[in-house]
């Protein structure tokens, strides 16, 4: 290898270790002394040896405490090697070793500028050397400025925080250079000034990276916790401008305004969601849910109607309208709509629509039952039973099983026609329905039948999983809501896994 190249590589290698402590520089370095770059390949080996010799001569004189002589030698080496960045690095190192930090800064600054035109990695390493050298000069502000020139200090490192010891001067710098705001945030957090830190994080988002949704979200949440509503709205608006396709920011803005009691402004923010994405079913549905929470029922229904119009093949729009009618007290309208949904045949990809809607349907029936009296109440509960709403329905047969250990016990019920219903066959031709296969809890598992055929019903418990004995408890209710209503309780002990025992028989007449 050519000695010239090897010499330059050696200087680069010695710099890389320091470079790993920092980000790669992306900004222009600060202007150093105006020196023209020289190509090391055009310098003869003899000249290089003479330059290195002069640097070493100065080092030896420094060891003998002859700094005046050392400086003369180093100046001669500089005159011979000016424009070669490794020469300036070597001189800077010599000065630094001898506590001549001011002279070292001159050489490092020159080396950084020269190296930036040849090898950016070396230039980054040299900046690190300059930072530590400036700290020796007690020039923390200048050192911090060098670090600020590195790529996007959104999360300041320990060295940056160590240099940024005073928040007040930093605020002045941040007003001129937004890259200081994340440092201000870190310093103020360390000082316990949460309100100031929240504002600094807002500035980091607005001025540094307004398009960053995660940063904007973090800033808004912090500002909300400090009751800084206007600052939070400013972050939202900056993000909305930088990322115009992000619907979520308008919902976030609406939440902030609603929390602050500024409801009219909140509604405008929420409305911007649909304005931004007209014709998007998911957006209309989300806006409808928000409006329902705000008790703006007619506006919510309007949004859900849009959902149904855009996606008539899906049950979501109609379901949301039904739930909204329940919320506004129109239980008859809600139940008519729920039953219309259940009467329609939906594509298999939507799964068990009844199971998905059981909770909101139950809520509608509960409201209707609360306002009903006498025979009307019984009629409503029978209809709830037809739909399999176990909390409210009146059933010919209702069997509930629980157990006392966190394990897997399964309920089996065989009707008079010989058809068995359990976790692996959840309905019968007679209309029985099995609810909830609890595999690692205490139950309940439930069997209900609205209109059961007369005869004997065999009830079994199967110890499917677990170890040790478990006690099974059974509740059987027959002919609910009639003068012949009957309730029985049974108990059975299962000793081991795989055991299946008959626990009771129920007779329907």
C-alpha positions in Angstrom: 0.0 0.0 0.0 1.2 3.5 -0.8 2.5 5.2 2.3 0.5 8.3 1.6 -2.7 6.3 1.5 -1.8 4.2 4.5 -1.1 7.3 6.5 -4.4 8.8 5.7 -6.2 5.5 6.5 -4.5 5.4 9.9 -5.8 8.8 10.8 -9.3 7.8 9.7 -9.2 4.6 11.7 -8.2 6.4 14.8 -11.2 8.7 14.4 -13.9 6.1 13.8 -14.1 5.0 17.4 -15.1 8.5 18.5 -17.5 8.8 15.6 -19.7 5.9 16.9 -20.7 8.2 19.8 -22.6 10.6 17.4 -24.9 10.6 14.5 -23.6 11.0 11.0 -23.4 14.7 10.2 -25.8 16.0 7.6 -25.3 19.7 7.9 -22.5 21.8 6.6 -19.7 22.1 9.3 -18.9 25.5 10.7 -16.5 27.4 8.5 -12.9 26.9 9.6 -9.8 28.6 8.4 -9.9 29.0 4.6 -7.4 26.4 3.5 -7.4 24.7 0.1 -7.8 21.0 0.1 -4.7 19.1 -1.0 -4.7 15.6 -2.5 -2.4 13.4 -0.3 -1.6 11.2 -3.4 0.2 14.2 -4.9 2.5 14.5 -2.0 5.7 12.4 -2.2 6.5 9.8 0.4 9.6 11.8 1.4 7.6 15.0 2.0 5.1 13.0 4.1 8.0 11.5 6.2 9.4 15.0 6.7 6.0 16.2 7.9 5.5 13.3 10.3 9.1 13.7 11.5 8.4 17.4 12.4 5.2 16.4 14.3 7.2 13.8 16.2 10.0 16.2 16.8 7.5 18.6 18.4 6.1 15.8 20.5 9.5 14.9 21.8 10.3 18.5 22.7 6.9 18.7 24.5 7.8 15.6 26.5 11.0 17.5 27.6 8.8 20.5 28.6 10.2 22.6 25.7 6.8 23.8 24.5 8.3 26.8 22.7 10.5 24.5 20.6 7.7 22.1 20.1 5.4 24.8 18.8 8.1 25.8 16.3 8.3 22.2 15.0 4.6 21.9 14.8 4.3 25.1 12.9 6.9 23.9 10.4 4.9 20.7 10.0 1.8 22.7 9.4 3.5 24.9 6.8 4.6 21.8 4.9 1.3 19.9 5.3 -1.3 22.6 5.1 -4.4 21.4 3.3 -3.8 17.7 4.1 -6.5 16.9 6.7 -4.6 14.1 8.4 -1.7 16.6 9.1 -4.2 19.0 10.8 -5.6 16.1 12.9 -2.1 15.1 14.0 -1.2 18.6 15.0 -4.6 19.0 16.8 -3.8 15.8 18.8 -0.4 17.0 19.7 -1.8 20.3 20.9 -4.6 18.6 22.8 -2.2 16.2 24.6 -0.3 19.2 25.8 -3.3 21.1 27.1 -3.2 23.7 24.3 -6.9 23.4 23.6 -7.2 26.7 21.7 -4.5 25.7 19.2 -6.0 22.2 19.0 -9.4 23.6 18.1 -7.9 25.6 15.2 -6.4 22.4 13.8 -9.4 20.2 14.4 -11.7 22.8 12.8 -9.4 23.0 9.7 -9.2 19.2 9.6 -13.0 18.8 9.8 -13.7 21.2 6.9 -11.0 19.6 4.7 -12.1 16.0 5.6 -15.7 16.8 4.8 -14.8 17.2 1.2 -13.0 13.8 1.1 -14.4 11.5 3.8 -17.6 12.5 5.7 -17.0 9.6 8.2 -13.7 11.1 9.3 -15.3 14.6 9.5 -17.9 13.2 11.9 -15.2 11.7 14.1 -13.3 15.0 14.1 -16.4 16.9 15.2 -16.5 14.6 18.2 -12.9 15.4 19.0 -13.7 19.1 18.7 -16.6 18.7 21.1 -14.4 17.2 23.8 -11.6 19.7 23.1 -14.0 22.6 23.5 -15.1 21.2 26.8 -11.5 21.5 27.9 -11.7 25.1 26.9 -14.9 25.5 29.0 -16.7 26.4 25.8 -19.8 24.2 26.4 -22.0 26.5 24.3 -19.7 26.2 21.3 -19.5 22.4 21.9 -23.3 22.2 22.0 -23.5 24.1 18.7 -21.3 21.5 17.1 -23.5 18.7 18.3 -26.7 20.5 17.2 -25.4 20.4 13.6 -25.7 16.6 13.7 -28.7 14.9 12.2 -32.1 15.6 13.9 -31.5 15.5 17.7 -35.0 14.5 18.5 -33.8 12.4 21.4 -30.7 14.2 22.9 -28.0 11.9 24.2 -26.2 12.2 27.5 -23.4 14.3 26.2 -25.9 16.9 24.7 -27.8 17.0 28.0 -24.5 17.4 29.9 -23.6 20.4 27.8 -27.0 21.9 28.1 -26.9 22.9 31.7 -29.0 26.0 31.8 -32.5 26.2 30.3 -32.8 30.0 30.0 -29.9 30.5 27.4 -31.2 27.5 25.5 -34.6 29.0 25.1 -33.1 32.0 23.4 -31.1 29.7 21.1 -34.2 27.6 20.4 -36.1 30.7 19.3 -33.5 31.1 16.6 -32.8 27.5 15.9 -35.6 24.9 16.3 -33.1 22.1 16.6 -32.5 23.2 20.2 -36.1 22.5 21.3 -35.6 18.7 22.1 -32.6 19.7 24.2 -34.7 22.3 26.0 -37.4 19.6 26.6 -34.9 17.2 28.1 -33.2 19.8 30.3 -36.6 21.1 31.6 -37.8 17.6 32.3 -34.7 17.0 34.3 -35.3 20.2 36.2 -38.9 19.1 37.0 -40.5 21.9 35.0 -43.3 19.8 33.3 -45.3 22.7 31.9 -42.1 24.2 30.3 -41.1 20.7 29.1 -44.5 20.1 27.5 -44.3 23.4 25.6 -40.8 22.5 24.5 -42.0 19.2 23.2 -44.8 21.0 21.3 -42.2 23.3 19.7 -40.1 20.2 18.8 -43.1 18.8 17.0 -44.4 22.0 15.3 -41.0 23.3 14.2 -38.9 20.1 14.0 -41.1 17.3 12.6 -44.8 18.3 12.3 -45.4 15.3 10.0 -44.4 12.9 12.7 -47.7 11.5 14.1 -46.1 9.7 17.1 -44.2 12.9 18.2 -47.3 15.0 17.7 -49.4 12.5 19.7 -46.9 12.4 22.5 -46.8 16.2 22.6 -50.6 16.6 22.7 -51.0 14.0 25.5 -48.3 15.7 27.6 -49.9 19.2 27.0 -53.3 17.8 27.9 -51.9 16.5 31.2 -50.7 20.0 31.9 -54.0 21.6 30.9 -52.2 23.5 28.0 -55.1 23.3 25.6 -54.1 26.1 23.1 -50.6 24.6 22.7 -52.1 21.1 22.1 -54.4 22.5 19.4 -51.4 24.2 17.8 -49.6 20.9 17.6 -52.7 19.3 16.1 -53.0 22.0 13.5 -49.4 21.9 12.5 -49.6 18.1 12.1 -52.8 18.4 10.1 -51.1 20.8 7.7 -48.0 18.7 7.4 -49.9 15.4 7.1 -53.2 16.3 5.4 -54.3 12.7 4.9 -54.1 11.9 8.7 -57.8 11.8 9.8 -56.8 10.8 13.4 -55.4 14.2 14.2 -58.8 15.8 13.8 -60.4 13.3 16.2 -57.5 14.1 18.6 -58.1 17.8 18.2 -61.8 17.3 18.9 -61.1 15.3 22.0 -58.8 18.0 23.4 -61.5 20.7 22.7 -64.3 18.6 24.2 -62.2 17.9 27.3 -61.7 21.7 27.6 -65.5 22.3 27.4 -65.2 23.9 23.9 -67.9 21.8 22.4 -68.7 23.9 19.3 -65.1 23.9 18.3 -64.9 20.2 19.0 -67.8 19.4 16.7 -66.1 21.4 13.9 -62.9 19.4 14.4 -64.8 16.1 14.4 -66.7 17.1 11.3 -63.4 17.7 9.5 -62.9 13.9 9.6 -65.7 13.3 7.1 -64.8 16.4 5.1 -61.3 15.1 4.7 -62.4 11.6 3.6 -65.9 11.9 2.2 -67.2 8.5 1.0 -64.9 6.5 3.4 -67.2 4.2 5.4 -64.8 3.7 8.3 -64.4 7.4 8.8 -68.2 8.0 8.7 -68.7 5.2 11.2 -66.1 6.6 13.6 -67.6 10.0 13.3 -71.0 8.6 14.0 -69.8 6.8 17.1 -68.3 10.1 18.4 -71.6 12.0 17.7 -73.6 9.3 19.5 -71.3 9.8 22.5 -72.0 13.5 22.4 -75.8 12.7 22.3 -76.0 14.2 18.8 -78.3 11.3 17.7 -79.8 12.6 14.5 -76.3 13.6 13.2 -74.9 10.2 14.3 -77.7 8.4 12.4 -76.9 10.5 9.3 -73.3 9.3 9.4 -74.4 5.6 9.9 -76.8 5.9 7.0 -73.8 6.9 4.9 -72.0 3.8 6.1 -75.0 1.6 5.1 -75.3 3.4 1.7 -71.6 2.9 1.0 -71.5 -0.7 2.2 -75.0 -2.2 2.0 -73.5 -5.7 2.0 -72.2 -5.2 5.5 -74.4 -5.1 8.7 -72.3 -2.4 10.5 -74.3 0.6 9.3 -77.7 -0.8 10.3 -76.4 -2.1 13.6 -75.0 1.3 14.5 -78.3 3.0 13.7 -80.1 0.4 15.9 -77.7 1.0 18.8 -78.2 4.8 18.3 -82.0 4.4 18.5 -81.6 2.5 21.7 -79.4 5.3 23.1 -82.0 7.9 22.2 -84.8 5.9 23.8 -86.5 4.7 20.6 -86.4 1.0 21.7 -89.2 0.0 19.4 -87.4 1.4 16.4 -84.2 -0.2 17.5 -85.7 -3.6 18.0 -87.5 -3.5 14.6 -84.1 -2.7 13.0 -82.3 -5.4 14.9 -84.8 -8.0 13.8 -84.6 -6.8 10.2 -80.8 -7.3 10.4 -81.3 -10.8 11.9 -83.8 -11.7 9.2 -81.3 -10.8 6.4 -78.9 -13.5 5.2 -75.3 -12.1 5.5 -72.2 -13.4 3.9 -70.3 -16.0 5.8 -67.3 -13.6 6.2 -69.3 -11.6 8.8 -69.6 -14.6 11.1 -72.4 -15.1 13.6 -74.2 -11.7 13.3 -76.6 -12.6 16.1 -73.7 -13.4 18.5 -72.0 -10.1 17.7 -75.2 -8.2 18.3 -76.5 -10.0 21.3 -75.2 -7.4 23.8 -76.8 -4.3 22.1 -80.0 -6.3 21.4 -80.2 -7.2 25.1 -79.7 -3.5 26.0 -82.7 -2.6 23.8 -84.9 -5.4 25.2 -83.9 -4.4 28.8 -85.1 -0.8 28.2 -88.3 -2.1 26.7 -88.9 -4.5 29.6 -88.3 -1.7 32.1 -91.1 0.4 30.7 -93.5 -2.5 30.2 -96.0 -4.1 32.7 -97.8 -7.4 33.2 -98.5 -9.5 30.2 -96.6 -7.2 27.9 -93.4 -7.7 29.9 -93.8 -11.5 29.7 -94.4 -11.3 25.9 -91.3 -9.2 25.4 -89.2 -11.6 27.5 -90.5 -14.5 25.4 -89.5 -12.8 22.3 -86.0 -12.2 23.9 -85.9 -15.9 24.5 -86.6 -16.7 20.9 -83.5 -14.7 20.1 -81.5 -16.5 22.7 -80.9 -13.5 25.0 -80.1 -15.5 28.1 -80.1 -12.5 30.5 -83.7 -11.5 29.8 -85.6 -14.3 28.0 -88.2 -16.6 29.4 -87.3 -20.2 28.5 -88.9 -23.5 28.8 -85.5 -24.9 29.7 -82.5 -22.9 31.1 -79.5 -24.9 32.4 -76.5 -23.1 33.9 -73.3 -24.9 35.0 -70.4 -23.5 37.0 -67.4 -25.2 38.8 -64.9 -24.3 41.6 -61.5 -24.6 39.9 -59.9 -22.8 37.0 -60.2 -25.6 34.5 -62.2 -26.9 31.5 -65.5 -28.5 32.2 -68.1 -29.0 29.5 -71.9 -29.0 29.7 -73.8 -31.7 27.6 -77.6 -31.7 27.3 -79.5 -34.4 25.4 -83.1 -33.5 24.6 -86.1 -36.0 24.3 -85.4 -36.5 20.6 -81.9 -37.7 21.3 -80.1 -34.6 20.0 -77.1 -33.5 22.1 -75.9 -29.9 22.4 -72.5 -28.9 23.8 -69.4 -26.8 22.9 -68.9 -28.7 19.6 -72.6 -28.5 18.6 -74.1 -25.3 19.8 -77.7 -25.5 18.4 -80.4 -28.1 18.0 -83.3 -28.6 15.7 -85.6 -27.8 18.5 -84.0 -24.3 18.9 -81.7 -24.9 21.8 -78.6 -22.7 22.0 -75.4 -23.3 24.0 -73.5 -20.2 25.2 -69.8 -19.8 26.1 -67.2 -22.6 26.2 -65.1 -21.6 29.2 -61.8 -23.5 28.9 -59.8 -22.1 31.8 -62.2 -20.5 34.2 -65.1 -21.2 36.5 -68.0 -21.0 33.9 -70.8 -20.4 33.4 -71.8 -22.5 30.4 -75.4 -22.2 29.6 -78.1 -24.1 27.6 -81.4 -22.4 26.8 -84.5 -23.6 24.9 -87.4 -21.2 24.3 -90.0 -23.9 23.5 -88.9 -27.3 24.4 -90.4 -30.6 23.4 -92.0 -32.5 26.3 -89.9 -35.3 27.8 -86.7 -36.0 29.6 -83.5 -33.9 29.2 -80.3 -35.6 30.2 -77.7 -33.3 31.7 -74.0 -34.3 31.9 -70.7 -32.7 32.9 -67.4 -33.6 31.2 -64.1 -33.0 32.9 -62.2 -32.0 29.7 -59.0 -30.5 31.0 -57.1 -29.9 34.2 -56.0 -31.9 37.2 -57.4 -32.6 40.7 -61.0 -32.8 41.7 -63.5 -30.1 40.8 -67.1 -29.5 42.2 -69.7 -28.8 39.5 -72.8 -26.8 40.4 -75.9 -26.9 38.2 -79.0 -24.7 38.1 -82.0 -25.9 36.1 -85.0 -23.6 35.5 -88.1 -25.0 33.8 -91.1 -23.2 32.4 -89.8 -19.7 33.3 -92.5 -17.0 33.8 -95.4 -19.5 34.2 -97.3 -20.7 37.3 -95.4 -24.0 36.8 -91.9 -22.5 37.0 -89.5 -24.8 38.7 -85.9 -24.3 39.8 -83.5 -27.0 40.9 -79.8 -27.0 42.1 -77.5 -30.0 41.8 -73.9 -30.7 42.8 -71.4 -33.2 41.4 -67.8 -33.9 42.1 -65.5 -34.8 39.1 -62.3 -36.6 40.2 -60.1 -36.7 37.1 -59.6 -35.5 33.6 -61.7 -37.3 31.0 -64.5 -38.2 33.4 -68.0 -37.6 32.1 -71.0 -38.1 34.5 -74.7 -37.5 34.3 -75.6 -34.8 36.8 -79.4 -34.5 36.5 -82.5 -35.1 34.5 -85.0 -32.4 33.7 -88.6 -33.3 32.7 -90.7 -30.9 30.6 -94.4 -31.7 30.6 
